[in-house]
Amino acid sequence: MLAQANKASRWMLACLLTVACMPTHASDGAVSYRYANVRMGGGGFVSGLLYHPAANGLLYARTDVGGAYRWDQARAQWTPLQDWLPAGDNNLYGVDSLAVDPRDAKRLYLLTGTYTFPAAGNGAVLISTDRGSHFTRSDLPFPMGGNEQGRNNGERLAVDPNDGRILFLGSRTAGLWRSADHGAHWAKVDGFPAIATSAGTHATHATRAQPVGIVFVVFDPTSGRPGHPSRSLYAGVSTQDTSLYHSTDGGQSWSAVAGQPDGLRPHHMLRAGDGAYYLTFGDEPGPDSVHDGAVWKYTPADGQWTDITPLPRAAGHPSGYGWDGVAVDAKNPQVVMTATFGHYTPKDLLFRSTDGGQHWQEVFAHSQFDTEHPVWLKEHTPHWIASIAIDPHDADRAWFVTGYGVWAANDLGQLDHGGTVHWQFLDQGLEEIVPKAIISPSAGAHLISAMYDLDGYRHDELEVAPPQFATPPRYTDADDVDYAGGKPDVIVRSGWLRQPSQPAVRAAYSTDGGNHWQAFANEPANMEGEGGGSIAIAADAGHVLWFPREAKHGYLTADFGQHWQTTDGLEGHLHVVADRLDPQRFYAVDAAQKTLFVSRDGGAHFQPIHGDLGAFAGSASHLRLHASPDVAGQFYLSSHEGLVLGNDTGARLASTRELSSVDAFGFGMPAPGRSQATLYAAGTRNGEAGIFRSIDEGQHWLRIDDDAHRYGEISMITGDPRLFGRVYFGTSGRGIVYGDPAKAERP
């Protein structure tokens, strides 16, 4: 076996904040800022929970795109553990597995990597010796898929309970791997069966077959003793063929476990204190679709397999759902919990047994849910219950995850006395929503957002989770949102529906700053595309320009959809922008073709922009365009080649002197004594990525983040037009973050 070194880059990284609003520390060319999440109240898929078996109250959570978190019981909130990740390492925000050392409460391991397609890059194991306050990094020679099929399975990463130096890692594409030095270096286990990398372990998502591979590794702690490695361990492969394998020589050689069920893919395997193992299965790995499944109990002492599925399926007839999360009481091995997966109508179901799975009680039938905070909880029911955790020190305390956050109860034992279990949604600090667009209008709410999965929000108070946009309409995703520069109370948004059979016009408007919404009267006749897409409203609110997803043309309306016309001169996949001051001017950018367009007749006709700006766009990549809030006919264009100011004749008026690359930019209130809008940008200066601010139209920039507050890839950013220094930015997994100067600044 050839050891895989970690590319000479084991990084000791900055200390992570434990309170959401701690100030950053200013350095040369930097301004000290305080950062915090705009509160949504959870919202994303928490794919796994893991208690440390010995340390009281030490609980970790992993998410598919938002990193890992540690529960802070004293503050009743989650602490994010990966906010130090820079944009270049954004792929590591997807956590495919968690692991702890049972004998060392300070050790934590994160198996990271969001996607397996080549452009995403390889995964890494992040290693902490202080419960996630700092990490070192061990790069892997293969990708991981924290946001791909099978992310609800696990755990892929396991620490030998008898020798903490030894870890095993179930990969998606490269078989089984082992480390003998606390995860610093890894070597492939050549003796593991080739089925781990076969086509049968793939699962289709959209149009791409995603590798799932080995989904869990489980040690038998009784097969070794402290200081002497365990000899017996199991590994499960996501396949409907023979899927469970056992080693009795510390992982060198493997054989299939006799008598195991087939025809279903394993999801989870958990060892109880009495030596029995509990396994959950589905016909697919999930979470997209699971239509059948089972729960089995395996006792190695006699080789017995027992089907203990709480809702048995009829022979030969799929149940319509699978089984995923499973938990066992650490002090009473007869207490077992599991849950359905994909049982959407009316919701997934949670079960508990007190006799090792012989009999089951449906927990939610004897439960009450506190849905008061956040207020949008009333519109959601538990689903995607991928992980269940019972506190090893308090059997009354239990948790389960959903596709939108985490529920917990402190009175699970009430089930034993005919009582009611009370569930609370413990989301404080765990913000995993992914925004698509944000605006800060010059009047009304300070922040309005368009979101993946949850449509969008109007925030009057950043610390309070508001309800989603009022229905109707309600979109699966809101793709874009814009306000009229001269009438900021008039706002438009575009949306997308996952179930197009439910008729709804996929663009909406508000005349009261986003408090109430109304769908446009109609969609354009014979409209191309699937709704959503880019939308812009003229400065006087007189015209709306809409370029839906996958459309080849833009559409213009002067009466919120009662009548439409196809715009002339725009073809392709474009982003449209309204001039903030002149209602007759609209702009468009085709990032793929690297071309710019302008309309001077209210969006009816467009023509290409040539000149110096056209030349800049034609040679640039990652193009973004925003109209200047200060001067009509001017706009800023950013790319990985920098930021330029120009006008609609194609003249290049100014260029940034310091930022060599810009990922996102926006505008805020001018600094005291100045008339030009403050510029905010996520980009690179002198090879250093960060968030920057300029008060002189981009000639000079100050860094306003620090190495502990980077939040991965920042896809959108804007200042507040009414508060100097306030900045909002959208991340690819940590929700929306806002920042304010840590102390008053002199003009």
Disulfide bonds with the S-S distance in Angstrom:
none
